[in-house]
């Protein structure tokens, strides 16, 4: 549009110049032409100013377009960063949920373990009480039988036979061909029980009473037997759970020289230290 105005102005200037020459040749005064020329000159000046302003605005527009492009690039970069942050946030939220689930499971396991420990402690206290009561019962039983022994047998001092020992430390599985060793003395009347071999050798033929208590320290079972001459099973004694105990008493007719022991043990369990005992005494001779 500006170019069209400028072309029209230039055309008017040429026409005025032609008219001026014509009037100058005829000698007429150029008053109106001068006025038109002055107006055209003013229009030309205004047109030049407009072109300058338009050029300035074009430059400003170009600058703004460049700035807008830069802002778009910056906006795209920020959007990319936001997208990356959102992805990281999703990963963190997923990790947080997983950690919360793991913590919840661990806390539940901890509570369960505490309850198990409390239950085991209660069982341990009960088992200790049971073992203590059993030990007291055996000692009382031995003492009572020995006090009545003279009246029952009438054999005098030489016929008194009794022994009672407890274990020091025995671990299973033991050698099934060797007896258990009960080496810690509780009471005895002679040297008929050998603490090196774990074997009691009957000094007289008669009826004997033998008592065995086995206490467990592991969750696995084990079995042992009261044996005569390492082959004839009199009775089995077994324990099946942690801190449990098993006791048995048996009467048997024994010949002089027979060997009685606790052996032929089997199973993966472990016998409790100082909690197991082997006792026996002669009731009467044949």
ZIJO-V346652 format. One record per pair of residues at least 24 apart in sequence whose ideal C-beta (glycine too) atoms are under 6 Angstrom apart, sorted by the first residue. I is the first residue (numbers start at 1). J is the second residue. Records with the same first field share a line. If there is no record, write none. Layout:
# ZIJO-V346652
I=J  J
This chain:
# ZIJO-V346652
2=51
5=47
6=47
9=43  44
12=40
13=40
123=243
124=243
127=243
130=245
131=215  245  275
134=213  247
138=211  279
145=281
152=284
153=284
160=189
161=189  203  282
162=189  281
163=188  193  280
164=279
165=278
166=277
167=276
169=273
170=271
171=270
172=222  265  269  270  271
174=265
176=264
179=261  263
180=262
182=278
198=261
199=259  261
200=260  280
201=259
202=254  256  258
204=256  285
205=255  256  286
206=282  284  285  286
207=253  283  284
208=252  254  280  282
209=251  281  283
210=250  280
211=249  279
212=237  248  262  278
213=247  276  277
214=239  246  276
215=245  272  275  276
216=244  269
217=270  272
218=269  270
220=268  269
221=267  269
222=267  269
223=266  267
224=262  265
225=264
226=250  262
227=261  263
228=258  260
229=258  259
